[in-house]
Amino acid sequence: MPKNFVSHKKKEYQNPDLADINLFPYPERNDTPLKYFNEPSCWGKNIVIVSSRGCRFNCSFCNAGCIYGKRSYRMRNPKDVVDEMEYLKKKL
């Protein structure tokens, strides 16, 4: 084994300040013109609103657990999602 080899044990870390997904501000969308908010499979303009992070399943073939940490599925408050929809409708 090389002299500078350092073994790291896998640790799951969750920042307590970010544990509540409702604390995140709405994404800033001013840098992209509205004409680019479209999806080829949809007709007309659309904007993606993310209402959760992580995954509620624990599939053995998926890497979401490695990315988000096991059992770290977090959902936004439904009222906050609707408020974001109303904000985007009014703003755009």
PyMOL Python script that loads the backbone (N, CA, C, O; Angstrom):
from pymol import cmd

cmd.read_pdbstr("""\
ATOM      1  N   MET A   1       0.845  -1.173   0.000  1.00  0.00           N
ATOM      2  CA  MET A   1       0.000   0.000   0.000  1.00  0.00           C
ATOM      3  C   MET A   1       0.902   1.252   0.000  1.00  0.00           C
ATOM      4  O   MET A   1       1.892   1.287   0.730  1.00  0.00           O
ATOM      5  N   PRO A   2       0.573   2.280  -0.808  1.00  0.00           N
ATOM      6  CA  PRO A   2       1.390   3.498  -0.842  1.00  0.00           C
ATOM      7  C   PRO A   2       1.402   4.213   0.509  1.00  0.00           C
ATOM      8  O   PRO A   2       0.462   4.088   1.293  1.00  0.00           O
ATOM      9  N   LYS A   3       2.476   4.963   0.774  1.00  0.00           N
ATOM     10  CA  LYS A   3       2.612   5.677   2.049  1.00  0.00           C
ATOM     11  C   LYS A   3       1.508   6.705   2.258  1.00  0.00           C
ATOM     12  O   LYS A   3       1.030   6.885   3.378  1.00  0.00           O
ATOM     13  N   ASN A   4       1.096   7.387   1.170  1.00  0.00           N
ATOM     14  CA  ASN A   4       0.122   8.468   1.323  1.00  0.00           C
ATOM     15  C   ASN A   4      -1.323   7.995   1.192  1.00  0.00           C
ATOM     16  O   ASN A   4      -2.230   8.814   1.045  1.00  0.00           O
ATOM     17  N   PHE A   5      -1.546   6.686   1.245  1.00  0.00           N
ATOM     18  CA  PHE A   5      -2.899   6.153   1.132  1.00  0.00           C
ATOM     19  C   PHE A   5      -3.672   6.471   2.415  1.00  0.00           C
ATOM     20  O   PHE A   5      -3.194   6.208   3.519  1.00  0.00           O
ATOM     21  N   VAL A   6      -4.869   7.037   2.257  1.00  0.00           N
ATOM     22  CA  VAL A   6      -5.723   7.349   3.407  1.00  0.00           C
ATOM     23  C   VAL A   6      -7.051   6.651   3.195  1.00  0.00           C
ATOM     24  O   VAL A   6      -7.698   6.818   2.161  1.00  0.00           O
ATOM     25  N   SER A   7      -7.437   5.894   4.148  1.00  0.00           N
ATOM     26  CA  SER A   7      -8.708   5.180   4.066  1.00  0.00           C
ATOM     27  C   SER A   7      -9.814   6.071   4.626  1.00  0.00           C
ATOM     28  O   SER A   7      -9.677   6.638   5.709  1.00  0.00           O
ATOM     29  N   HIS A   8     -10.897   6.185   3.886  1.00  0.00           N
ATOM     30  CA  HIS A   8     -12.043   6.983   4.334  1.00  0.00           C
ATOM     31  C   HIS A   8     -13.232   6.055   4.530  1.00  0.00           C
ATOM     32  O   HIS A   8     -13.579   5.274   3.643  1.00  0.00           O
ATOM     33  N   LYS A   9     -13.836   6.146   5.668  1.00  0.00           N
ATOM     34  CA  LYS A   9     -15.063   5.388   5.902  1.00  0.00           C
ATOM     35  C   LYS A   9     -16.225   6.213   5.387  1.00  0.00           C
ATOM     36  O   LYS A   9     -16.247   7.435   5.531  1.00  0.00           O
ATOM     37  N   LYS A  10     -17.189   5.536   4.787  1.00  0.00           N
ATOM     38  CA  LYS A  10     -18.356   6.245   4.257  1.00  0.00           C
ATOM     39  C   LYS A  10     -19.205   6.762   5.415  1.00  0.00           C
ATOM     40  O   LYS A  10     -19.580   6.007   6.311  1.00  0.00           O
ATOM     41  N   LYS A  11     -19.499   8.053   5.381  1.00  0.00           N
ATOM     42  CA  LYS A  11     -20.354   8.669   6.397  1.00  0.00           C
ATOM     43  C   LYS A  11     -21.506   9.376   5.699  1.00  0.00           C
ATOM     44  O   LYS A  11     -21.330   9.989   4.646  1.00  0.00           O
ATOM     45  N   GLU A  12     -22.660   9.285   6.287  1.00  0.00           N
ATOM     46  CA  GLU A  12     -23.786  10.063   5.783  1.00  0.00           C
ATOM     47  C   GLU A  12     -23.833  11.343   6.590  1.00  0.00           C
ATOM     48  O   GLU A  12     -23.757  11.322   7.818  1.00  0.00           O
ATOM     49  N   TYR A  13     -23.957  12.448   5.894  1.00  0.00           N
ATOM     50  CA  TYR A  13     -23.971  13.748   6.550  1.00  0.00           C
ATOM     51  C   TYR A  13     -25.166  14.525   6.053  1.00  0.00           C
ATOM     52  O   TYR A  13     -25.395  14.627   4.848  1.00  0.00           O
ATOM     53  N   GLN A  14     -25.910  15.059   6.959  1.00  0.00           N
ATOM     54  CA  GLN A  14     -27.041  15.901   6.583  1.00  0.00           C
ATOM     55  C   GLN A  14     -26.873  17.229   7.303  1.00  0.00           C
ATOM     56  O   GLN A  14     -26.837  17.284   8.532  1.00  0.00           O
ATOM     57  N   ASN A  15     -26.774  18.278   6.536  1.00  0.00           N
ATOM     58  CA  ASN A  15     -26.642  19.609   7.100  1.00  0.00           C
ATOM     59  C   ASN A  15     -27.965  19.973   7.760  1.00  0.00           C
ATOM     60  O   ASN A  15     -28.985  20.043   7.074  1.00  0.00           O
ATOM     61  N   PRO A  16     -27.980  20.205   9.060  1.00  0.00           N
ATOM     62  CA  PRO A  16     -29.256  20.511   9.729  1.00  0.00           C
ATOM     63  C   PRO A  16     -29.908  21.791   9.218  1.00  0.00           C
ATOM     64  O   PRO A  16     -31.127  21.935   9.310  1.00  0.00           O
ATOM     65  N   ASP A  17     -29.121  22.722   8.681  1.00  0.00           N
ATOM     66  CA  ASP A  17     -29.698  23.950   8.156  1.00  0.00           C
ATOM     67  C   ASP A  17     -30.488  23.701   6.876  1.00  0.00           C
ATOM     68  O   ASP A  17     -31.393  24.467   6.548  1.00  0.00           O
ATOM     69  N   LEU A  18     -30.150  22.631   6.147  1.00  0.00           N
ATOM     70  CA  LEU A  18     -30.817  22.341   4.882  1.00  0.00           C
ATOM     71  C   LEU A  18     -31.817  21.197   5.001  1.00  0.00           C
ATOM     72  O   LEU A  18     -32.386  20.772   3.997  1.00  0.00           O
ATOM     73  N   ALA A  19     -32.036  20.701   6.196  1.00  0.00           N
ATOM     74  CA  ALA A  19     -32.940  19.575   6.377  1.00  0.00           C
ATOM     75  C   ALA A  19     -34.372  19.932   5.981  1.00  0.00           C
ATOM     76  O   ALA A  19     -35.104  19.075   5.485  1.00  0.00           O
ATOM     77  N   ASP A  20     -34.777  21.172   6.190  1.00  0.00           N
ATOM     78  CA  ASP A  20     -36.123  21.609   5.842  1.00  0.00           C
ATOM     79  C   ASP A  20     -36.095  22.204   4.433  1.00  0.00           C
ATOM     80  O   ASP A  20     -35.594  23.309   4.230  1.00  0.00           O
ATOM     81  N   ILE A  21     -36.626  21.480   3.482  1.00  0.00           N
ATOM     82  CA  ILE A  21     -36.603  21.901   2.077  1.00  0.00           C
ATOM     83  C   ILE A  21     -37.416  23.175   1.854  1.00  0.00           C
ATOM     84  O   ILE A  21     -37.208  23.870   0.860  1.00  0.00           O
ATOM     85  N   ASN A  22     -38.330  23.488   2.759  1.00  0.00           N
ATOM     86  CA  ASN A  22     -39.152  24.690   2.613  1.00  0.00           C
ATOM     87  C   ASN A  22     -38.375  25.979   2.875  1.00  0.00           C
ATOM     88  O   ASN A  22     -38.887  27.071   2.628  1.00  0.00           O
ATOM     89  N   LEU A  23     -37.152  25.862   3.369  1.00  0.00           N
ATOM     90  CA  LEU A  23     -36.329  27.043   3.631  1.00  0.00           C
ATOM     91  C   LEU A  23     -35.619  27.553   2.381  1.00  0.00           C
ATOM     92  O   LEU A  23     -35.121  28.679   2.373  1.00  0.00           O
ATOM     93  N   PHE A  24     -35.565  26.742   1.327  1.00  0.00           N
ATOM     94  CA  PHE A  24     -34.897  27.165   0.096  1.00  0.00           C
ATOM     95  C   PHE A  24     -35.725  28.251  -0.602  1.00  0.00           C
ATOM     96  O   PHE A  24     -36.952  28.156  -0.636  1.00  0.00           O
ATOM     97  N   PRO A  25     -35.082  29.266  -1.152  1.00  0.00           N
ATOM     98  CA  PRO A  25     -35.829  30.274  -1.931  1.00  0.00           C
ATOM     99  C   PRO A  25     -36.230  29.690  -3.283  1.00  0.00           C
ATOM    100  O   PRO A  25     -35.709  28.654  -3.696  1.00  0.00           O
ATOM    101  N   TYR A  26     -37.143  30.346  -3.959  1.00  0.00           N
ATOM    102  CA  TYR A  26     -37.512  29.917  -5.308  1.00  0.00           C
ATOM    103  C   TYR A  26     -36.303  30.066  -6.227  1.00  0.00           C
ATOM    104  O   TYR A  26     -35.483  30.962  -6.026  1.00  0.00           O
ATOM    105  N   PRO A  27     -36.181  29.203  -7.227  1.00  0.00           N
ATOM    106  CA  PRO A  27     -35.057  29.340  -8.166  1.00  0.00           C
ATOM    107  C   PRO A  27     -35.124  30.671  -8.917  1.00  0.00           C
ATOM    108  O   PRO A  27     -36.211  31.155  -9.233  1.00  0.00           O
ATOM    109  N   GLU A  28     -33.988  31.244  -9.195  1.00  0.00           N
ATOM    110  CA  GLU A  28     -33.911  32.485  -9.966  1.00  0.00           C
ATOM    111  C   GLU A  28     -34.039  32.142 -11.438  1.00  0.00           C
ATOM    112  O   GLU A  28     -33.266  31.332 -11.951  1.00  0.00           O
ATOM    113  N   ARG A  29     -34.985  32.732 -12.118  1.00  0.00           N
ATOM    114  CA  ARG A  29     -35.238  32.412 -13.523  1.00  0.00           C
ATOM    115  C   ARG A  29     -35.040  33.624 -14.435  1.00  0.00           C
ATOM    116  O   ARG A  29     -35.440  33.583 -15.598  1.00  0.00           O
ATOM    117  N   ASN A  30     -34.437  34.693 -13.935  1.00  0.00           N
ATOM    118  CA  ASN A  30     -34.270  35.910 -14.732  1.00  0.00           C
ATOM    119  C   ASN A  30     -33.212  35.798 -15.815  1.00  0.00           C
ATOM    120  O   ASN A  30     -33.226  36.581 -16.764  1.00  0.00           O
ATOM    121  N   ASP A  31     -32.296  34.846 -15.701  1.00  0.00           N
ATOM    122  CA  ASP A  31     -31.193  34.774 -16.652  1.00  0.00           C
ATOM    123  C   ASP A  31     -31.546  34.025 -17.940  1.00  0.00           C
ATOM    124  O   ASP A  31     -30.747  34.019 -18.877  1.00  0.00           O
ATOM    125  N   THR A  32     -32.712  33.400 -18.007  1.00  0.00           N
ATOM    126  CA  THR A  32     -33.126  32.669 -19.196  1.00  0.00           C
ATOM    127  C   THR A  32     -34.393  33.300 -19.769  1.00  0.00           C
ATOM    128  O   THR A  32     -35.386  33.442 -19.056  1.00  0.00           O
ATOM    129  N   PRO A  33     -34.369  33.679 -21.041  1.00  0.00           N
ATOM    130  CA  PRO A  33     -35.585  34.248 -21.642  1.00  0.00           C
ATOM    131  C   PRO A  33     -36.745  33.248 -21.617  1.00  0.00           C
ATOM    132  O   PRO A  33     -36.541  32.041 -21.751  1.00  0.00           O
ATOM    133  N   LEU A  34     -37.937  33.756 -21.447  1.00  0.00           N
ATOM    134  CA  LEU A  34     -39.134  32.932 -21.333  1.00  0.00           C
ATOM    135  C   LEU A  34     -39.325  32.014 -22.538  1.00  0.00           C
ATOM    136  O   LEU A  34     -39.892  30.931 -22.395  1.00  0.00           O
ATOM    137  N   LYS A  35     -38.865  32.422 -23.722  1.00  0.00           N
ATOM    138  CA  LYS A  35     -39.069  31.594 -24.918  1.00  0.00           C
ATOM    139  C   LYS A  35     -38.351  30.241 -24.825  1.00  0.00           C
ATOM    140  O   LYS A  35     -38.688  29.312 -25.560  1.00  0.00           O
ATOM    141  N   TYR A  36     -37.361  30.125 -23.924  1.00  0.00           N
ATOM    142  CA  TYR A  36     -36.641  28.862 -23.771  1.00  0.00           C
ATOM    143  C   TYR A  36     -37.269  27.924 -22.745  1.00  0.00           C
ATOM    144  O   TYR A  36     -36.804  26.796 -22.581  1.00  0.00           O
ATOM    145  N   PHE A  37     -38.310  28.366 -22.057  1.00  0.00           N
ATOM    146  CA  PHE A  37     -39.008  27.500 -21.119  1.00  0.00           C
ATOM    147  C   PHE A  37     -40.030  26.666 -21.872  1.00  0.00           C
ATOM    148  O   PHE A  37     -41.224  26.967 -21.864  1.00  0.00           O
ATOM    149  N   ASN A  38     -39.561  25.642 -22.507  1.00  0.00           N
ATOM    150  CA  ASN A  38     -40.485  24.751 -23.213  1.00  0.00           C
ATOM    151  C   ASN A  38     -39.952  23.334 -23.173  1.00  0.00           C
ATOM    152  O   ASN A  38     -38.761  23.113 -22.956  1.00  0.00           O
ATOM    153  N   GLU A  39     -40.815  22.406 -23.377  1.00  0.00           N
ATOM    154  CA  GLU A  39     -40.484  20.991 -23.407  1.00  0.00           C
ATOM    155  C   GLU A  39     -41.031  20.457 -24.718  1.00  0.00           C
ATOM    156  O   GLU A  39     -42.212  20.651 -25.010  1.00  0.00           O
ATOM    157  N   PRO A  40     -40.205  19.788 -25.519  1.00  0.00           N
ATOM    158  CA  PRO A  40     -40.675  19.315 -26.832  1.00  0.00           C
ATOM    159  C   PRO A  40     -41.914  18.430 -26.759  1.00  0.00           C
ATOM    160  O   PRO A  40     -42.722  18.433 -27.688  1.00  0.00           O
ATOM    161  N   SER A  41     -42.082  17.672 -25.673  1.00  0.00           N
ATOM    162  CA  SER A  41     -43.236  16.773 -25.586  1.00  0.00           C
ATOM    163  C   SER A  41     -44.509  17.488 -25.127  1.00  0.00           C
ATOM    164  O   SER A  41     -45.585  16.891 -25.120  1.00  0.00           O
ATOM    165  N   CYS A  42     -44.393  18.761 -24.744  1.00  0.00           N
ATOM    166  CA  CYS A  42     -45.561  19.541 -24.303  1.00  0.00           C
ATOM    167  C   CYS A  42     -45.855  20.632 -25.328  1.00  0.00           C
ATOM    168  O   CYS A  42     -44.962  21.069 -26.053  1.00  0.00           O
ATOM    169  N   TRP A  43     -47.091  21.059 -25.382  1.00  0.00           N
ATOM    170  CA  TRP A  43     -47.454  22.151 -26.272  1.00  0.00           C
ATOM    171  C   TRP A  43     -47.418  23.443 -25.480  1.00  0.00           C
ATOM    172  O   TRP A  43     -47.995  23.537 -24.397  1.00  0.00           O
ATOM    173  N   GLY A  44     -46.756  24.410 -26.011  1.00  0.00           N
ATOM    174  CA  GLY A  44     -46.691  25.701 -25.341  1.00  0.00           C
ATOM    175  C   GLY A  44     -45.547  25.768 -24.349  1.00  0.00           C
ATOM    176  O   GLY A  44     -44.719  24.861 -24.266  1.00  0.00           O
ATOM    177  N   LYS A  45     -45.517  26.841 -23.610  1.00  0.00           N
ATOM    178  CA  LYS A  45     -44.456  27.079 -22.639  1.00  0.00           C
ATOM    179  C   LYS A  45     -44.767  26.374 -21.317  1.00  0.00           C
ATOM    180  O   LYS A  45     -45.928  26.216 -20.939  1.00  0.00           O
ATOM    181  N   ASN A  46     -43.715  25.958 -20.631  1.00  0.00           N
ATOM    182  CA  ASN A  46     -43.899  25.367 -19.313  1.00  0.00           C
ATOM    183  C   ASN A  46     -42.657  25.602 -18.481  1.00  0.00           C
ATOM    184  O   ASN A  46     -41.570  25.804 -19.023  1.00  0.00           O
ATOM    185  N   ILE A  47     -42.809  25.578 -17.195  1.00  0.00           N
ATOM    186  CA  ILE A  47     -41.722  25.771 -16.252  1.00  0.00           C
ATOM    187  C   ILE A  47     -41.770  24.621 -15.251  1.00  0.00           C
ATOM    188  O   ILE A  47     -42.836  24.281 -14.737  1.00  0.00           O
ATOM    189  N   VAL A  48     -40.627  24.032 -14.980  1.00  0.00           N
ATOM    190  CA  VAL A  48     -40.544  22.925 -14.036  1.00  0.00           C
ATOM    191  C   VAL A  48     -40.468  23.483 -12.611  1.00  0.00           C
ATOM    192  O   VAL A  48     -39.679  24.382 -12.320  1.00  0.00           O
ATOM    193  N   ILE A  49     -41.291  22.937 -11.750  1.00  0.00           N
ATOM    194  CA  ILE A  49     -41.272  23.289 -10.336  1.00  0.00           C
ATOM    195  C   ILE A  49     -40.925  22.013  -9.576  1.00  0.00           C
ATOM    196  O   ILE A  49     -41.622  21.005  -9.699  1.00  0.00           O
ATOM    197  N   VAL A  50     -39.866  22.053  -8.804  1.00  0.00           N
ATOM    198  CA  VAL A  50     -39.423  20.888  -8.043  1.00  0.00           C
ATOM    199  C   VAL A  50     -40.125  20.895  -6.690  1.00  0.00           C
ATOM    200  O   VAL A  50     -40.015  21.857  -5.929  1.00  0.00           O
ATOM    201  N   SER A  51     -40.839  19.825  -6.398  1.00  0.00           N
ATOM    202  CA  SER A  51     -41.604  19.776  -5.154  1.00  0.00           C
ATOM    203  C   SER A  51     -41.026  18.804  -4.135  1.00  0.00           C
ATOM    204  O   SER A  51     -41.575  18.655  -3.044  1.00  0.00           O
ATOM    205  N   SER A  52     -39.917  18.138  -4.480  1.00  0.00           N
ATOM    206  CA  SER A  52     -39.284  17.218  -3.533  1.00  0.00           C
ATOM    207  C   SER A  52     -37.816  17.036  -3.899  1.00  0.00           C
ATOM    208  O   SER A  52     -37.380  17.390  -4.994  1.00  0.00           O
ATOM    209  N   ARG A  53     -37.077  16.482  -2.966  1.00  0.00           N
ATOM    210  CA  ARG A  53     -35.681  16.112  -3.203  1.00  0.00           C
ATOM    211  C   ARG A  53     -35.464  14.718  -2.654  1.00  0.00           C
ATOM    212  O   ARG A  53     -36.069  14.317  -1.660  1.00  0.00           O
ATOM    213  N   GLY A  54     -34.592  13.995  -3.319  1.00  0.00           N
ATOM    214  CA  GLY A  54     -34.315  12.636  -2.896  1.00  0.00           C
ATOM    215  C   GLY A  54     -35.294  11.679  -3.534  1.00  0.00           C
ATOM    216  O   GLY A  54     -35.960  12.022  -4.511  1.00  0.00           O
ATOM    217  N   CYS A  55     -35.382  10.500  -2.995  1.00  0.00           N
ATOM    218  CA  CYS A  55     -36.287   9.471  -3.528  1.00  0.00           C
ATOM    219  C   CYS A  55     -36.873   8.683  -2.372  1.00  0.00           C
ATOM    220  O   CYS A  55     -36.176   8.357  -1.411  1.00  0.00           O
ATOM    221  N   ARG A  56     -38.146   8.382  -2.471  1.00  0.00           N
ATOM    222  CA  ARG A  56     -38.808   7.668  -1.381  1.00  0.00           C
ATOM    223  C   ARG A  56     -38.626   6.161  -1.472  1.00  0.00           C
ATOM    224  O   ARG A  56     -38.970   5.439  -0.537  1.00  0.00           O
ATOM    225  N   PHE A  57     -38.086   5.677  -2.596  1.00  0.00           N
ATOM    226  CA  PHE A  57     -37.862   4.248  -2.770  1.00  0.00           C
ATOM    227  C   PHE A  57     -36.429   3.896  -2.399  1.00  0.00           C
ATOM    228  O   PHE A  57     -35.592   4.787  -2.255  1.00  0.00           O
ATOM    229  N   ASN A  58     -36.143   2.639  -2.246  1.00  0.00           N
ATOM    230  CA  ASN A  58     -34.799   2.191  -1.891  1.00  0.00           C
ATOM    231  C   ASN A  58     -34.393   1.074  -2.847  1.00  0.00           C
ATOM    232  O   ASN A  58     -34.081  -0.037  -2.419  1.00  0.00           O
ATOM    233  N   CYS A  59     -34.400   1.377  -4.145  1.00  0.00           N
ATOM    234  CA  CYS A  59     -34.083   0.370  -5.159  1.00  0.00           C
ATOM    235  C   CYS A  59     -32.601  -0.009  -5.094  1.00  0.00           C
ATOM    236  O   CYS A  59     -31.744   0.849  -4.884  1.00  0.00           O
ATOM    237  N   SER A  60     -32.313  -1.281  -5.273  1.00  0.00           N
ATOM    238  CA  SER A  60     -30.933  -1.752  -5.174  1.00  0.00           C
ATOM    239  C   SER A  60     -30.084  -1.330  -6.369  1.00  0.00           C
ATOM    240  O   SER A  60     -28.857  -1.312  -6.266  1.00  0.00           O
ATOM    241  N   PHE A  61     -30.695  -0.994  -7.490  1.00  0.00           N
ATOM    242  CA  PHE A  61     -29.944  -0.655  -8.701  1.00  0.00           C
ATOM    243  C   PHE A  61     -29.739   0.850  -8.883  1.00  0.00           C
ATOM    244  O   PHE A  61     -29.064   1.259  -9.828  1.00  0.00           O
ATOM    245  N   CYS A  62     -30.294   1.671  -8.019  1.00  0.00           N
ATOM    246  CA  CYS A  62     -30.297   3.121  -8.212  1.00  0.00           C
ATOM    247  C   CYS A  62     -29.225   3.793  -7.360  1.00  0.00           C
ATOM    248  O   CYS A  62     -28.893   3.324  -6.271  1.00  0.00           O
ATOM    249  N   ASN A  63     -28.690   4.900  -7.875  1.00  0.00           N
ATOM    250  CA  ASN A  63     -27.660   5.621  -7.127  1.00  0.00           C
ATOM    251  C   ASN A  63     -28.213   6.826  -6.355  1.00  0.00           C
ATOM    252  O   ASN A  63     -27.430   7.608  -5.817  1.00  0.00           O
ATOM    253  N   ALA A  64     -29.511   6.993  -6.288  1.00  0.00           N
ATOM    254  CA  ALA A  64     -30.087   8.133  -5.562  1.00  0.00           C
ATOM    255  C   ALA A  64     -29.704   8.108  -4.084  1.00  0.00           C
ATOM    256  O   ALA A  64     -29.505   9.163  -3.482  1.00  0.00           O
ATOM    257  N   GLY A  65     -29.601   6.934  -3.502  1.00  0.00           N
ATOM    258  CA  GLY A  65     -29.191   6.825  -2.104  1.00  0.00           C
ATOM    259  C   GLY A  65     -27.782   7.332  -1.879  1.00  0.00           C
ATOM    260  O   GLY A  65     -27.481   7.901  -0.830  1.00  0.00           O
ATOM    261  N   CYS A  66     -26.907   7.124  -2.871  1.00  0.00           N
ATOM    262  CA  CYS A  66     -25.526   7.629  -2.773  1.00  0.00           C
ATOM    263  C   CYS A  66     -25.493   9.145  -2.906  1.00  0.00           C
ATOM    264  O   CYS A  66     -24.685   9.807  -2.255  1.00  0.00           O
ATOM    265  N   ILE A  67     -26.356   9.693  -3.736  1.00  0.00           N
ATOM    266  CA  ILE A  67     -26.364  11.125  -3.989  1.00  0.00           C
ATOM    267  C   ILE A  67     -27.050  11.884  -2.855  1.00  0.00           C
ATOM    268  O   ILE A  67     -26.503  12.855  -2.331  1.00  0.00           O
ATOM    269  N   TYR A  68     -28.234  11.445  -2.484  1.00  0.00           N
ATOM    270  CA  TYR A  68     -29.028  12.171  -1.497  1.00  0.00           C
ATOM    271  C   TYR A  68     -28.874  11.633  -0.081  1.00  0.00           C
ATOM    272  O   TYR A  68     -29.263  12.306   0.874  1.00  0.00           O
ATOM    273  N   GLY A  69     -28.319  10.441   0.075  1.00  0.00           N
ATOM    274  CA  GLY A  69     -28.267   9.782   1.375  1.00  0.00           C
ATOM    275  C   GLY A  69     -29.505   8.926   1.544  1.00  0.00           C
ATOM    276  O   GLY A  69     -30.586   9.289   1.082  1.00  0.00           O
ATOM    277  N   LYS A  70     -29.355   7.825   2.184  1.00  0.00           N
ATOM    278  CA  LYS A  70     -30.499   6.920   2.350  1.00  0.00           C
ATOM    279  C   LYS A  70     -31.574   7.576   3.197  1.00  0.00           C
ATOM    280  O   LYS A  70     -31.292   8.265   4.177  1.00  0.00           O
ATOM    281  N   ARG A  71     -32.791   7.346   2.800  1.00  0.00           N
ATOM    282  CA  ARG A  71     -33.960   7.848   3.533  1.00  0.00           C
ATOM    283  C   ARG A  71     -33.943   9.366   3.701  1.00  0.00           C
ATOM    284  O   ARG A  71     -34.322   9.884   4.751  1.00  0.00           O
ATOM    285  N   SER A  72     -33.510  10.057   2.684  1.00  0.00           N
ATOM    286  CA  SER A  72     -33.474  11.521   2.790  1.00  0.00           C
ATOM    287  C   SER A  72     -34.512  12.176   1.887  1.00  0.00           C
ATOM    288  O   SER A  72     -34.310  13.297   1.420  1.00  0.00           O
ATOM    289  N   TYR A  73     -35.612  11.490   1.639  1.00  0.00           N
ATOM    290  CA  TYR A  73     -36.677  12.057   0.819  1.00  0.00           C
ATOM    291  C   TYR A  73     -37.352  13.185   1.576  1.00  0.00           C
ATOM    292  O   TYR A  73     -37.838  12.998   2.692  1.00  0.00           O
ATOM    293  N   ARG A  74     -37.375  14.366   0.956  1.00  0.00           N
ATOM    294  CA  ARG A  74     -37.983  15.532   1.586  1.00  0.00           C
ATOM    295  C   ARG A  74     -38.985  16.147   0.629  1.00  0.00           C
ATOM    296  O   ARG A  74     -38.684  16.331  -0.551  1.00  0.00           O
ATOM    297  N   MET A  75     -40.160  16.463   1.116  1.00  0.00           N
ATOM    298  CA  MET A  75     -41.202  17.075   0.291  1.00  0.00           C
ATOM    299  C   MET A  75     -41.427  18.511   0.737  1.00  0.00           C
ATOM    300  O   MET A  75     -41.340  18.835   1.922  1.00  0.00           O
ATOM    301  N   ARG A  76     -41.718  19.365  -0.242  1.00  0.00           N
ATOM    302  CA  ARG A  76     -42.077  20.744   0.075  1.00  0.00           C
ATOM    303  C   ARG A  76     -43.509  20.794   0.559  1.00  0.00           C
ATOM    304  O   ARG A  76     -44.320  19.922   0.245  1.00  0.00           O
ATOM    305  N   ASN A  77     -43.804  21.812   1.316  1.00  0.00           N
ATOM    306  CA  ASN A  77     -45.158  22.063   1.773  1.00  0.00           C
ATOM    307  C   ASN A  77     -46.027  22.355   0.549  1.00  0.00           C
ATOM    308  O   ASN A  77     -45.656  23.208  -0.258  1.00  0.00           O
ATOM    309  N   PRO A  78     -47.175  21.676   0.380  1.00  0.00           N
ATOM    310  CA  PRO A  78     -48.032  21.919  -0.789  1.00  0.00           C
ATOM    311  C   PRO A  78     -48.425  23.386  -0.948  1.00  0.00           C
ATOM    312  O   PRO A  78     -48.514  23.876  -2.074  1.00  0.00           O
ATOM    313  N   LYS A  79     -48.658  24.086   0.145  1.00  0.00           N
ATOM    314  CA  LYS A  79     -49.007  25.509   0.057  1.00  0.00           C
ATOM    315  C   LYS A  79     -47.862  26.297  -0.567  1.00  0.00           C
ATOM    316  O   LYS A  79     -48.101  27.210  -1.358  1.00  0.00           O
ATOM    317  N   ASP A  80     -46.628  25.959  -0.223  1.00  0.00           N
ATOM    318  CA  ASP A  80     -45.463  26.639  -0.783  1.00  0.00           C
ATOM    319  C   ASP A  80     -45.339  26.382  -2.286  1.00  0.00           C
ATOM    320  O   ASP A  80     -44.952  27.276  -3.038  1.00  0.00           O
ATOM    321  N   VAL A  81     -45.664  25.177  -2.720  1.00  0.00           N
ATOM    322  CA  VAL A  81     -45.626  24.851  -4.155  1.00  0.00           C
ATOM    323  C   VAL A  81     -46.671  25.679  -4.907  1.00  0.00           C
ATOM    324  O   VAL A  81     -46.383  26.230  -5.969  1.00  0.00           O
ATOM    325  N   VAL A  82     -47.880  25.764  -4.356  1.00  0.00           N
ATOM    326  CA  VAL A  82     -48.946  26.547  -4.988  1.00  0.00           C
ATOM    327  C   VAL A  82     -48.588  28.034  -4.977  1.00  0.00           C
ATOM    328  O   VAL A  82     -48.856  28.748  -5.944  1.00  0.00           O
ATOM    329  N   ASP A  83     -47.984  28.497  -3.887  1.00  0.00           N
ATOM    330  CA  ASP A  83     -47.534  29.898  -3.838  1.00  0.00           C
ATOM    331  C   ASP A  83     -46.505  30.180  -4.922  1.00  0.00           C
ATOM    332  O   ASP A  83     -46.523  31.252  -5.527  1.00  0.00           O
ATOM    333  N   GLU A  84     -45.603  29.228  -5.175  1.00  0.00           N
ATOM    334  CA  GLU A  84     -44.617  29.413  -6.242  1.00  0.00           C
ATOM    335  C   GLU A  84     -45.303  29.454  -7.611  1.00  0.00           C
ATOM    336  O   GLU A  84     -44.917  30.245  -8.472  1.00  0.00           O
ATOM    337  N   MET A  85     -46.308  28.615  -7.814  1.00  0.00           N
ATOM    338  CA  MET A  85     -47.063  28.641  -9.073  1.00  0.00           C
ATOM    339  C   MET A  85     -47.716  30.003  -9.288  1.00  0.00           C
ATOM    340  O   MET A  85     -47.636  30.573 -10.377  1.00  0.00           O
ATOM    341  N   GLU A  86     -48.355  30.515  -8.256  1.00  0.00           N
ATOM    342  CA  GLU A  86     -49.011  31.825  -8.359  1.00  0.00           C
ATOM    343  C   GLU A  86     -47.993  32.935  -8.596  1.00  0.00           C
ATOM    344  O   GLU A  86     -48.241  33.856  -9.373  1.00  0.00           O
ATOM    345  N   TYR A  87     -46.865  32.846  -7.935  1.00  0.00           N
ATOM    346  CA  TYR A  87     -45.800  33.830  -8.127  1.00  0.00           C
ATOM    347  C   TYR A  87     -45.307  33.815  -9.566  1.00  0.00           C
ATOM    348  O   TYR A  87     -45.132  34.872 -10.171  1.00  0.00           O
ATOM    349  N   LEU A  88     -45.082  32.620 -10.122  1.00  0.00           N
ATOM    350  CA  LEU A  88     -44.590  32.525 -11.503  1.00  0.00           C
ATOM    351  C   LEU A  88     -45.636  33.009 -12.505  1.00  0.00           C
ATOM    352  O   LEU A  88     -45.297  33.652 -13.498  1.00  0.00           O
ATOM    353  N   LYS A  89     -46.900  32.701 -12.246  1.00  0.00           N
ATOM    354  CA  LYS A  89     -47.963  33.159 -13.145  1.00  0.00           C
ATOM    355  C   LYS A  89     -48.030  34.693 -13.159  1.00  0.00           C
ATOM    356  O   LYS A  89     -48.182  35.310 -14.213  1.00  0.00           O
ATOM    357  N   LYS A  90     -47.914  35.283 -11.988  1.00  0.00           N
ATOM    358  CA  LYS A  90     -47.974  36.740 -11.875  1.00  0.00           C
ATOM    359  C   LYS A  90     -46.734  37.392 -12.490  1.00  0.00           C
ATOM    360  O   LYS A  90     -46.836  38.402 -13.187  1.00  0.00           O
ATOM    361  N   LYS A  91     -45.562  36.805 -12.226  1.00  0.00           N
ATOM    362  CA  LYS A  91     -44.310  37.390 -12.687  1.00  0.00           C
ATOM    363  C   LYS A  91     -44.079  37.194 -14.185  1.00  0.00           C
ATOM    364  O   LYS A  91     -43.594  38.102 -14.859  1.00  0.00           O
ATOM    365  N   LEU A  92     -44.420  36.020 -14.707  1.00  0.00           N
ATOM    366  CA  LEU A  92     -44.122  35.711 -16.094  1.00  0.00           C
ATOM    367  C   LEU A  92     -45.358  35.767 -16.966  1.00  0.00           C
ATOM    368  O   LEU A  92     -45.274  35.530 -18.171  1.00  0.00           O
TER     369      LEU A  92
END
""", "prot")
cmd.dss("prot")
cmd.show_as("cartoon", "prot")
cmd.util.cbc("prot")
cmd.orient("prot")
